[in-house]
Structure formats: structure tokens, C-alpha cells
Amino acid sequence: MPHAWQQAGFVCGLGMTLAVAFISVACVFRIIDCRALSGRESYGELMERSFGRSGRAAVDLCIVFLQCGTCCSYLVNVANILRRNVLPFAETWLLITCAAAVVAPLVLIRNVAKLSPVNVLGGLLMLLGLALTFVAIGSSLEESGMAPIEAVTHNPDGWLVCLGIVCFAFESIGLVLPIYDSCRDPASFRTV
């Protein structure tokens, strides 16, 4: 997100982030309401009821493309981070292949609730990464002091880049129904 805000300026970046967040939450509530009213289980079934078999095929295809694009982006980011920080001698394609081999078995798990240990591990690694980032920032500030900051409020040339990054940050709309289905108390899903 810092890069997104750098591209569009902090005022426009904040505005885009809040707008996309609001739209995403509104869409989540709308999907849950549609599911409750129709009694359908999946996105495909919801669209089939609304638009017929072609609607089901279209939404299933869009979900496949969304998840493939998201997975590819994550694999490339993981490979680049590993290459930059841990394995500078390794080829990027090899790191992408290894990361895909680690993640591939997890894709076969259909019940999202069974992935909670992996989710906890991911949360702990995120906290570790955040702590290491703050340590690196602190040591850099201690060595060379604070660099001059040029605050950019808006930059129209970077709006589309910012919008793409913000939309990517809220890409989990395809997981709403599976997470809803695995809740102990689906009625409290809205408050979470």
C-alpha cells in the first residue's frame, strides 16, 4: 500500500483505499444476503439462478481467472523477496516452482476451516516480518538519520497503478462464501 499511495499521492491514495474498502464490504454483505434469500450454496449457483447456465459459466470462469492471477502474483512476490533477501544466487523461475510446490497441496483442501493452522502460521510470519521491518527501519534511522520527505497529495499519472494495487489488496471476495460456510455461527459473520 505505501507504493500505491506514493503513486497517487497520499490524499488520493487514502480516498481510493477507503472507496474500494467500502465497495468491497458492501459487496460482501450483498453476496451474503443473496445467498440467504436464494438458498444457493456457491457463486455459480447464485449466477445460474439469476442468468442461467451461461451466468454460472461466466462467474466460474471469472473466479478461476481471479484466483490464478492472484496466485501468480503471490508466487512472483514470494520468489522476488526470497531472491532479494535469502537466496540471491537462485534463479527466479526455480524459486517460483519451489513456492508453487509448497502451496499446491494446500489447494486440494476444500474446507477452509481445515486451513486454520496454516492461517495462524501465516499470521505469525506476518508479525515476524513486521517486527523485522521496524528493526531495519530503526537501525537505518540510527545510522543515517531521517531523509527529507516530499509529501505528494495527488498525482494523476499514478492513479491507475494505485487503483490496481488497492484492488489487489481487497481481492479476497472469492473466499467470502467458503469462509461464511465454515463459520461456527454464520449469523455473526456481519459483525466480524
CNS distance restraints for C-alpha pairs under 8 A (distance, minus, plus):
assign (resid   1 and name CA) (resid   5 and name CA) 6.24 0.50 0.50
assign (resid   1 and name CA) (resid 165 and name CA) 6.98 0.50 0.50
assign (resid   1 and name CA) (resid 166 and name CA) 7.00 0.50 0.50
assign (resid   1 and name CA) (resid 169 and name CA) 8.00 0.50 0.50
assign (resid   2 and name CA) (resid   6 and name CA) 6.03 0.50 0.50
assign (resid   3 and name CA) (resid   7 and name CA) 6.14 0.50 0.50
assign (resid   3 and name CA) (resid 162 and name CA) 7.71 0.50 0.50
assign (resid   4 and name CA) (resid   8 and name CA) 6.42 0.50 0.50
assign (resid   4 and name CA) (resid  13 and name CA) 6.53 0.50 0.50
assign (resid   4 and name CA) (resid 161 and name CA) 6.69 0.50 0.50
assign (resid   4 and name CA) (resid 162 and name CA) 4.20 0.50 0.50
assign (resid   4 and name CA) (resid 163 and name CA) 7.54 0.50 0.50
assign (resid   4 and name CA) (resid 165 and name CA) 6.00 0.50 0.50
assign (resid   4 and name CA) (resid 166 and name CA) 7.08 0.50 0.50
assign (resid   5 and name CA) (resid   9 and name CA) 5.17 0.50 0.50
assign (resid   5 and name CA) (resid  10 and name CA) 5.06 0.50 0.50
assign (resid   5 and name CA) (resid  12 and name CA) 7.50 0.50 0.50
assign (resid   5 and name CA) (resid  13 and name CA) 4.53 0.50 0.50
assign (resid   5 and name CA) (resid  14 and name CA) 7.10 0.50 0.50
assign (resid   5 and name CA) (resid 162 and name CA) 6.50 0.50 0.50
assign (resid   6 and name CA) (resid  10 and name CA) 6.73 0.50 0.50
assign (resid   6 and name CA) (resid  13 and name CA) 7.82 0.50 0.50
assign (resid   6 and name CA) (resid 152 and name CA) 7.43 0.50 0.50
assign (resid   7 and name CA) (resid  13 and name CA) 7.95 0.50 0.50
assign (resid   7 and name CA) (resid 155 and name CA) 6.69 0.50 0.50
assign (resid   7 and name CA) (resid 157 and name CA) 7.66 0.50 0.50
assign (resid   7 and name CA) (resid 158 and name CA) 4.47 0.50 0.50
assign (resid   7 and name CA) (resid 159 and name CA) 6.75 0.50 0.50
assign (resid   7 and name CA) (resid 161 and name CA) 6.77 0.50 0.50
assign (resid   7 and name CA) (resid 162 and name CA) 6.02 0.50 0.50
assign (resid   8 and name CA) (resid  12 and name CA) 5.83 0.50 0.50
assign (resid   8 and name CA) (resid  13 and name CA) 5.46 0.50 0.50
assign (resid   8 and name CA) (resid 153 and name CA) 7.78 0.50 0.50
assign (resid   8 and name CA) (resid 154 and name CA) 5.47 0.50 0.50
assign (resid   8 and name CA) (resid 155 and name CA) 4.69 0.50 0.50
assign (resid   8 and name CA) (resid 156 and name CA) 6.34 0.50 0.50
assign (resid   8 and name CA) (resid 157 and name CA) 7.23 0.50 0.50
assign (resid   8 and name CA) (resid 158 and name CA) 4.64 0.50 0.50
assign (resid   8 and name CA) (resid 159 and name CA) 4.85 0.50 0.50
assign (resid   8 and name CA) (resid 161 and name CA) 7.73 0.50 0.50
assign (resid   8 and name CA) (resid 162 and name CA) 5.85 0.50 0.50
assign (resid   9 and name CA) (resid  13 and name CA) 5.69 0.50 0.50
assign (resid   9 and name CA) (resid 151 and name CA) 7.70 0.50 0.50
assign (resid   9 and name CA) (resid 152 and name CA) 4.79 0.50 0.50
assign (resid   9 and name CA) (resid 153 and name CA) 4.45 0.50 0.50
assign (resid   9 and name CA) (resid 154 and name CA) 4.04 0.50 0.50
assign (resid   9 and name CA) (resid 155 and name CA) 5.46 0.50 0.50
assign (resid  10 and name CA) (resid  14 and name CA) 5.82 0.50 0.50
assign (resid  10 and name CA) (resid 151 and name CA) 7.68 0.50 0.50
assign (resid  10 and name CA) (resid 152 and name CA) 6.38 0.50 0.50
assign (resid  10 and name CA) (resid 153 and name CA) 5.15 0.50 0.50
assign (resid  10 and name CA) (resid 154 and name CA) 6.66 0.50 0.50
assign (resid  11 and name CA) (resid  15 and name CA) 6.19 0.50 0.50
assign (resid  11 and name CA) (resid 153 and name CA) 5.09 0.50 0.50
assign (resid  11 and name CA) (resid 154 and name CA) 6.24 0.50 0.50
assign (resid  12 and name CA) (resid  16 and name CA) 6.06 0.50 0.50
assign (resid  12 and name CA) (resid 153 and name CA) 6.85 0.50 0.50
assign (resid  12 and name CA) (resid 154 and name CA) 5.62 0.50 0.50
assign (resid  12 and name CA) (resid 155 and name CA) 7.90 0.50 0.50
assign (resid  12 and name CA) (resid 159 and name CA) 7.82 0.50 0.50
assign (resid  13 and name CA) (resid  17 and name CA) 6.06 0.50 0.50
assign (resid  13 and name CA) (resid 154 and name CA) 7.94 0.50 0.50
assign (resid  13 and name CA) (resid 159 and name CA) 7.89 0.50 0.50
assign (resid  13 and name CA) (resid 162 and name CA) 6.62 0.50 0.50
assign (resid  14 and name CA) (resid  18 and name CA) 6.14 0.50 0.50
assign (resid  15 and name CA) (resid  19 and name CA) 6.07 0.50 0.50
assign (resid  16 and name CA) (resid  20 and name CA) 6.04 0.50 0.50
assign (resid  16 and name CA) (resid 162 and name CA) 7.85 0.50 0.50
assign (resid  16 and name CA) (resid 163 and name CA) 6.71 0.50 0.50
assign (resid  16 and name CA) (resid 166 and name CA) 7.41 0.50 0.50
assign (resid  17 and name CA) (resid  21 and name CA) 6.02 0.50 0.50
assign (resid  17 and name CA) (resid 163 and name CA) 8.00 0.50 0.50
assign (resid  17 and name CA) (resid 166 and name CA) 5.96 0.50 0.50
assign (resid  18 and name CA) (resid  22 and name CA) 6.06 0.50 0.50
assign (resid  19 and name CA) (resid  23 and name CA) 6.19 0.50 0.50
assign (resid  20 and name CA) (resid  24 and name CA) 5.97 0.50 0.50
assign (resid  20 and name CA) (resid 166 and name CA) 7.15 0.50 0.50
assign (resid  20 and name CA) (resid 167 and name CA) 6.84 0.50 0.50
assign (resid  20 and name CA) (resid 170 and name CA) 7.69 0.50 0.50
assign (resid  21 and name CA) (resid  25 and name CA) 6.17 0.50 0.50
assign (resid  21 and name CA) (resid 170 and name CA) 7.14 0.50 0.50
assign (resid  22 and name CA) (resid  26 and name CA) 6.11 0.50 0.50
assign (resid  23 and name CA) (resid  27 and name CA) 6.08 0.50 0.50
assign (resid  24 and name CA) (resid  28 and name CA) 6.20 0.50 0.50
assign (resid  24 and name CA) (resid 170 and name CA) 7.06 0.50 0.50
assign (resid  24 and name CA) (resid 173 and name CA) 7.45 0.50 0.50
assign (resid  25 and name CA) (resid  29 and name CA) 6.33 0.50 0.50
assign (resid  26 and name CA) (resid  30 and name CA) 6.16 0.50 0.50
assign (resid  27 and name CA) (resid  31 and name CA) 6.05 0.50 0.50
assign (resid  28 and name CA) (resid  32 and name CA) 6.28 0.50 0.50
assign (resid  28 and name CA) (resid 173 and name CA) 7.01 0.50 0.50
assign (resid  28 and name CA) (resid 176 and name CA) 6.77 0.50 0.50
assign (resid  29 and name CA) (resid  33 and name CA) 6.12 0.50 0.50
assign (resid  29 and name CA) (resid 190 and name CA) 7.33 0.50 0.50
assign (resid  30 and name CA) (resid  34 and name CA) 6.09 0.50 0.50
assign (resid  31 and name CA) (resid  35 and name CA) 6.13 0.50 0.50
assign (resid  31 and name CA) (resid 177 and name CA) 7.99 0.50 0.50
assign (resid  32 and name CA) (resid  36 and name CA) 6.17 0.50 0.50
assign (resid  32 and name CA) (resid 177 and name CA) 7.39 0.50 0.50
assign (resid  33 and name CA) (resid  37 and name CA) 6.14 0.50 0.50
assign (resid  34 and name CA) (resid  38 and name CA) 5.98 0.50 0.50
assign (resid  34 and name CA) (resid  46 and name CA) 7.61 0.50 0.50
assign (resid  35 and name CA) (resid  39 and name CA) 5.51 0.50 0.50
assign (resid  35 and name CA) (resid  40 and name CA) 5.55 0.50 0.50
assign (resid  35 and name CA) (resid  41 and name CA) 6.84 0.50 0.50
assign (resid  35 and name CA) (resid  46 and name CA) 7.05 0.50 0.50
assign (resid  36 and name CA) (resid  40 and name CA) 7.61 0.50 0.50
assign (resid  38 and name CA) (resid  46 and name CA) 7.41 0.50 0.50
assign (resid  40 and name CA) (resid  45 and name CA) 5.75 0.50 0.50
assign (resid  40 and name CA) (resid  46 and name CA) 5.86 0.50 0.50
assign (resid  41 and name CA) (resid  45 and name CA) 6.48 0.50 0.50
assign (resid  41 and name CA) (resid  46 and name CA) 7.51 0.50 0.50
assign (resid  41 and name CA) (resid 177 and name CA) 7.84 0.50 0.50
assign (resid  42 and name CA) (resid  46 and name CA) 6.31 0.50 0.50
assign (resid  42 and name CA) (resid 177 and name CA) 6.88 0.50 0.50
assign (resid  43 and name CA) (resid  47 and name CA) 6.20 0.50 0.50
assign (resid  43 and name CA) (resid  56 and name CA) 7.66 0.50 0.50
assign (resid  43 and name CA) (resid  59 and name CA) 6.97 0.50 0.50
assign (resid  43 and name CA) (resid  60 and name CA) 7.53 0.50 0.50
assign (resid  43 and name CA) (resid 177 and name CA) 7.83 0.50 0.50
assign (resid  44 and name CA) (resid  48 and name CA) 5.98 0.50 0.50
assign (resid  44 and name CA) (resid  55 and name CA) 7.51 0.50 0.50
assign (resid  44 and name CA) (resid  56 and name CA) 4.43 0.50 0.50
assign (resid  44 and name CA) (resid  57 and name CA) 7.18 0.50 0.50
assign (resid  44 and name CA) (resid  59 and name CA) 6.03 0.50 0.50
assign (resid  44 and name CA) (resid  60 and name CA) 5.91 0.50 0.50
assign (resid  45 and name CA) (resid  49 and name CA) 6.20 0.50 0.50
assign (resid  45 and name CA) (resid  56 and name CA) 6.48 0.50 0.50
assign (resid  46 and name CA) (resid  50 and name CA) 6.42 0.50 0.50
assign (resid  46 and name CA) (resid  56 and name CA) 7.66 0.50 0.50
assign (resid  47 and name CA) (resid  51 and name CA) 5.68 0.50 0.50
assign (resid  47 and name CA) (resid  52 and name CA) 6.92 0.50 0.50
assign (resid  47 and name CA) (resid  53 and name CA) 8.00 0.50 0.50
assign (resid  47 and name CA) (resid  55 and name CA) 5.14 0.50 0.50
assign (resid  47 and name CA) (resid  56 and name CA) 5.04 0.50 0.50
assign (resid  47 and name CA) (resid  59 and name CA) 6.97 0.50 0.50
assign (resid  48 and name CA) (resid  52 and name CA) 4.26 0.50 0.50
assign (resid  48 and name CA) (resid  53 and name CA) 5.22 0.50 0.50
assign (resid  48 and name CA) (resid  54 and name CA) 7.31 0.50 0.50
assign (resid  48 and name CA) (resid  55 and name CA) 5.45 0.50 0.50
assign (resid  48 and name CA) (resid  56 and name CA) 4.67 0.50 0.50
assign (resid  50 and name CA) (resid  55 and name CA) 7.34 0.50 0.50
assign (resid  51 and name CA) (resid  55 and name CA) 4.79 0.50 0.50
assign (resid  51 and name CA) (resid  56 and name CA) 7.43 0.50 0.50
assign (resid  52 and name CA) (resid  56 and name CA) 6.66 0.50 0.50
assign (resid  53 and name CA) (resid  57 and name CA) 6.22 0.50 0.50
assign (resid  54 and name CA) (resid  58 and name CA) 6.06 0.50 0.50
assign (resid  55 and name CA) (resid  59 and name CA) 6.19 0.50 0.50
assign (resid  56 and name CA) (resid  60 and name CA) 6.06 0.50 0.50
assign (resid  57 and name CA) (resid  61 and name CA) 6.04 0.50 0.50
assign (resid  58 and name CA) (resid  62 and name CA) 6.17 0.50 0.50
assign (resid  59 and name CA) (resid  63 and name CA) 6.13 0.50 0.50
assign (resid  60 and name CA) (resid  64 and name CA) 6.25 0.50 0.50
assign (resid  61 and name CA) (resid  65 and name CA) 6.23 0.50 0.50
assign (resid  62 and name CA) (resid  66 and name CA) 5.99 0.50 0.50
assign (resid  63 and name CA) (resid  67 and name CA) 6.06 0.50 0.50
assign (resid  63 and name CA) (resid 174 and name CA) 6.57 0.50 0.50
assign (resid  64 and name CA) (resid  68 and name CA) 6.02 0.50 0.50
assign (resid  65 and name CA) (resid  69 and name CA) 6.00 0.50 0.50
assign (resid  66 and name CA) (resid  70 and name CA) 6.10 0.50 0.50
assign (resid  67 and name CA) (resid  71 and name CA) 5.96 0.50 0.50
assign (resid  67 and name CA) (resid 174 and name CA) 7.93 0.50 0.50
assign (resid  68 and name CA) (resid  72 and name CA) 6.06 0.50 0.50
assign (resid  69 and name CA) (resid  73 and name CA) 6.15 0.50 0.50
assign (resid  70 and name CA) (resid  74 and name CA) 6.20 0.50 0.50
assign (resid  70 and name CA) (resid 168 and name CA) 7.82 0.50 0.50
assign (resid  70 and name CA) (resid 171 and name CA) 7.76 0.50 0.50
assign (resid  71 and name CA) (resid  75 and name CA) 6.08 0.50 0.50
assign (resid  72 and name CA) (resid  76 and name CA) 6.14 0.50 0.50
assign (resid  73 and name CA) (resid  77 and name CA) 6.11 0.50 0.50
assign (resid  74 and name CA) (resid  78 and name CA) 6.03 0.50 0.50
assign (resid  75 and name CA) (resid  79 and name CA) 6.08 0.50 0.50
assign (resid  75 and name CA) (resid  96 and name CA) 5.62 0.50 0.50
assign (resid  75 and name CA) (resid  99 and name CA) 6.44 0.50 0.50
assign (resid  75 and name CA) (resid 100 and name CA) 6.85 0.50 0.50
assign (resid  76 and name CA) (resid  80 and name CA) 6.10 0.50 0.50
assign (resid  76 and name CA) (resid  96 and name CA) 6.24 0.50 0.50
assign (resid  77 and name CA) (resid  81 and name CA) 6.12 0.50 0.50
assign (resid  78 and name CA) (resid  82 and name CA) 6.08 0.50 0.50
assign (resid  78 and name CA) (resid  96 and name CA) 7.56 0.50 0.50
assign (resid  78 and name CA) (resid  99 and name CA) 7.50 0.50 0.50
assign (resid  79 and name CA) (resid  83 and name CA) 6.01 0.50 0.50
assign (resid  79 and name CA) (resid  92 and name CA) 5.95 0.50 0.50
assign (resid  79 and name CA) (resid  93 and name CA) 7.96 0.50 0.50
assign (resid  79 and name CA) (resid  95 and name CA) 5.11 0.50 0.50
assign (resid  79 and name CA) (resid  96 and name CA) 5.38 0.50 0.50
assign (resid  79 and name CA) (resid  99 and name CA) 7.37 0.50 0.50
assign (resid  80 and name CA) (resid  84 and name CA) 5.99 0.50 0.50
assign (resid  80 and name CA) (resid  92 and name CA) 6.84 0.50 0.50
assign (resid  81 and name CA) (resid  85 and name CA) 5.97 0.50 0.50
assign (resid  81 and name CA) (resid  86 and name CA) 7.76 0.50 0.50
assign (resid  82 and name CA) (resid  86 and name CA) 5.07 0.50 0.50
assign (resid  82 and name CA) (resid  87 and name CA) 5.78 0.50 0.50
assign (resid  82 and name CA) (resid  88 and name CA) 7.63 0.50 0.50
assign (resid  82 and name CA) (resid  95 and name CA) 7.65 0.50 0.50
assign (resid  83 and name CA) (resid  87 and name CA) 4.65 0.50 0.50
assign (resid  83 and name CA) (resid  88 and name CA) 4.60 0.50 0.50
assign (resid  83 and name CA) (resid  89 and name CA) 7.26 0.50 0.50
assign (resid  83 and name CA) (resid  90 and name CA) 6.48 0.50 0.50
assign (resid  83 and name CA) (resid  91 and name CA) 7.73 0.50 0.50
assign (resid  83 and name CA) (resid  92 and name CA) 6.98 0.50 0.50
assign (resid  83 and name CA) (resid  95 and name CA) 7.77 0.50 0.50
assign (resid  84 and name CA) (resid  88 and name CA) 5.65 0.50 0.50
assign (resid  90 and name CA) (resid  94 and name CA) 7.02 0.50 0.50
assign (resid  90 and name CA) (resid  95 and name CA) 7.06 0.50 0.50
assign (resid  91 and name CA) (resid  95 and name CA) 6.53 0.50 0.50
assign (resid  92 and name CA) (resid  96 and name CA) 6.18 0.50 0.50
assign (resid  93 and name CA) (resid  97 and name CA) 6.16 0.50 0.50
assign (resid  94 and name CA) (resid  98 and name CA) 6.18 0.50 0.50
assign (resid  95 and name CA) (resid  99 and name CA) 6.06 0.50 0.50
assign (resid  96 and name CA) (resid 100 and name CA) 6.08 0.50 0.50
assign (resid  97 and name CA) (resid 101 and name CA) 6.16 0.50 0.50
assign (resid  98 and name CA) (resid 102 and name CA) 6.36 0.50 0.50
assign (resid  99 and name CA) (resid 103 and name CA) 6.26 0.50 0.50
assign (resid 100 and name CA) (resid 104 and name CA) 5.71 0.50 0.50
assign (resid 101 and name CA) (resid 105 and name CA) 7.51 0.50 0.50
assign (resid 102 and name CA) (resid 106 and name CA) 7.98 0.50 0.50
assign (resid 103 and name CA) (resid 107 and name CA) 6.82 0.50 0.50
assign (resid 104 and name CA) (resid 108 and name CA) 7.24 0.50 0.50
assign (resid 105 and name CA) (resid 109 and name CA) 7.53 0.50 0.50
assign (resid 106 and name CA) (resid 115 and name CA) 7.89 0.50 0.50
assign (resid 109 and name CA) (resid 114 and name CA) 7.45 0.50 0.50
assign (resid 109 and name CA) (resid 115 and name CA) 7.67 0.50 0.50
assign (resid 111 and name CA) (resid 115 and name CA) 7.49 0.50 0.50
assign (resid 111 and name CA) (resid 178 and name CA) 7.60 0.50 0.50
assign (resid 111 and name CA) (resid 182 and name CA) 7.28 0.50 0.50
assign (resid 112 and name CA) (resid 116 and name CA) 7.46 0.50 0.50
assign (resid 112 and name CA) (resid 178 and name CA) 6.49 0.50 0.50
assign (resid 112 and name CA) (resid 179 and name CA) 6.38 0.50 0.50
assign (resid 112 and name CA) (resid 182 and name CA) 6.54 0.50 0.50
assign (resid 113 and name CA) (resid 179 and name CA) 7.61 0.50 0.50
assign (resid 113 and name CA) (resid 182 and name CA) 5.66 0.50 0.50
assign (resid 113 and name CA) (resid 183 and name CA) 7.93 0.50 0.50
assign (resid 115 and name CA) (resid 119 and name CA) 6.19 0.50 0.50
assign (resid 116 and name CA) (resid 120 and name CA) 6.09 0.50 0.50
assign (resid 117 and name CA) (resid 121 and name CA) 6.21 0.50 0.50
assign (resid 118 and name CA) (resid 122 and name CA) 6.09 0.50 0.50
assign (resid 119 and name CA) (resid 123 and name CA) 6.17 0.50 0.50
assign (resid 120 and name CA) (resid 124 and name CA) 6.20 0.50 0.50
assign (resid 121 and name CA) (resid 125 and name CA) 6.13 0.50 0.50
assign (resid 122 and name CA) (resid 126 and name CA) 6.06 0.50 0.50
assign (resid 123 and name CA) (resid 127 and name CA) 6.29 0.50 0.50
assign (resid 124 and name CA) (resid 128 and name CA) 6.19 0.50 0.50
assign (resid 125 and name CA) (resid 129 and name CA) 6.05 0.50 0.50
assign (resid 126 and name CA) (resid 130 and name CA) 6.11 0.50 0.50
assign (resid 127 and name CA) (resid 131 and name CA) 6.10 0.50 0.50
assign (resid 128 and name CA) (resid 132 and name CA) 6.12 0.50 0.50
assign (resid 129 and name CA) (resid 133 and name CA) 6.05 0.50 0.50
assign (resid 130 and name CA) (resid 134 and name CA) 6.32 0.50 0.50
assign (resid 131 and name CA) (resid 135 and name CA) 6.24 0.50 0.50
assign (resid 132 and name CA) (resid 136 and name CA) 6.11 0.50 0.50
assign (resid 133 and name CA) (resid 137 and name CA) 6.12 0.50 0.50
assign (resid 134 and name CA) (resid 138 and name CA) 5.96 0.50 0.50
assign (resid 135 and name CA) (resid 139 and name CA) 6.14 0.50 0.50
assign (resid 136 and name CA) (resid 140 and name CA) 6.09 0.50 0.50
assign (resid 137 and name CA) (resid 141 and name CA) 6.08 0.50 0.50
assign (resid 138 and name CA) (resid 142 and name CA) 6.09 0.50 0.50
assign (resid 139 and name CA) (resid 143 and name CA) 6.18 0.50 0.50
assign (resid 140 and name CA) (resid 144 and name CA) 6.09 0.50 0.50
assign (resid 140 and name CA) (resid 145 and name CA) 7.17 0.50 0.50
assign (resid 141 and name CA) (resid 145 and name CA) 4.46 0.50 0.50
assign (resid 141 and name CA) (resid 146 and name CA) 5.76 0.50 0.50
assign (resid 155 and name CA) (resid 159 and name CA) 6.84 0.50 0.50
assign (resid 158 and name CA) (resid 162 and name CA) 6.15 0.50 0.50
assign (resid 159 and name CA) (resid 163 and name CA) 6.07 0.50 0.50
assign (resid 160 and name CA) (resid 164 and name CA) 6.11 0.50 0.50
assign (resid 161 and name CA) (resid 165 and name CA) 6.30 0.50 0.50
assign (resid 162 and name CA) (resid 166 and name CA) 6.10 0.50 0.50
assign (resid 163 and name CA) (resid 167 and name CA) 6.02 0.50 0.50
assign (resid 164 and name CA) (resid 168 and name CA) 6.12 0.50 0.50
assign (resid 165 and name CA) (resid 169 and name CA) 6.25 0.50 0.50
assign (resid 166 and name CA) (resid 170 and name CA) 6.60 0.50 0.50
assign (resid 167 and name CA) (resid 171 and name CA) 6.17 0.50 0.50
assign (resid 172 and name CA) (resid 176 and name CA) 7.16 0.50 0.50
assign (resid 175 and name CA) (resid 179 and name CA) 6.06 0.50 0.50
assign (resid 176 and name CA) (resid 180 and name CA) 6.00 0.50 0.50
assign (resid 177 and name CA) (resid 181 and name CA) 6.01 0.50 0.50
assign (resid 178 and name CA) (resid 182 and name CA) 6.33 0.50 0.50
assign (resid 179 and name CA) (resid 183 and name CA) 6.39 0.50 0.50
assign (resid 180 and name CA) (resid 186 and name CA) 6.03 0.50 0.50
assign (resid 180 and name CA) (resid 189 and name CA) 6.82 0.50 0.50
assign (resid 181 and name CA) (resid 186 and name CA) 7.12 0.50 0.50
assign (resid 183 and name CA) (resid 189 and name CA) 7.50 0.50 0.50
assign (resid 185 and name CA) (resid 189 and name CA) 7.19 0.50 0.50
assign (resid 188 and name CA) (resid 192 and name CA) 6.73 0.50 0.50
